[in-house]
Amino acid sequence: MEEFFSSGQVPALRSVAEAFAQLGAKIDSARSSTVLRAVTDVTLERLSGAASVSITEVKSGHFWTATATDDLARRADAIQYELGSGPCVDAILEDTLYWPCDLRHDPRWPEYGRRVADELGFLSMLSYRMVLGDDDERAGLNIYAREVDAFTDSDVLLGLLLATHGAQAAAAAEHREHVDHLQLALKSNRLIGMAMGILMAQHRLTDEQAFDLLRIASQNSNRKLADIAREVTETGTLEVAPARRTASESSVRTHRPGLSAP
């Protein structure tokens, strides 16, 4: 890190400290649905060259934009999903950072660079992988600029720290939300507590695992959690697998070449 913070770049230390303080203030009361938006907002505010910021998420090969500061960022992301390649997609898949200084002439993404420059006016960008705590759930922080070589070494380090902190904050918020739901369920619904106890005894589960199974069954059957719990207390069984649908009941979706996006 010393090369980023030489004597001529001391103000970068203050910038990092201010960015983290600002991000921390935004996420103190946030839940997982808003933490990522806080990350994009602070990134846009703190990196002077940033014109638009987004966060891409991917699970089981499906890419989508979880949040963005504007529609231009969403459109820039969508071009990558369509092509199946770009700084954002490749940063997530290859577990690395990409820092293209001139997208119009970068040989790694010639089609993407041409389109994002011609259609949206973005000429350089930063893309970071974000590790959200689940091996099958990954994300990427994307920072778009309208100038060639818009980001300094200090900007790159600041973006990396924000991406890392943001990923950890999102994972922590999701854990807090899960625990909050669990505690609320136990306090507010005796049936849910009883059903969890049955599942824990029968299958040697932890309380969180038992609660997760009830939530999965509720989602798959589109029934209230309390109704699922009542059925468990009455029958001692739980069905978590989704019902099989026939071809006529299923919608057929097609995707353009490249990576699939839900």
Summary of the structure (lengths in Angstrom):
residues: 262
radius of gyration: 22.2
end to end distance: 38.5
largest distance: 71.0
contacts: 804
relative contact order: 0.13
helix: 56%
strand: 15%
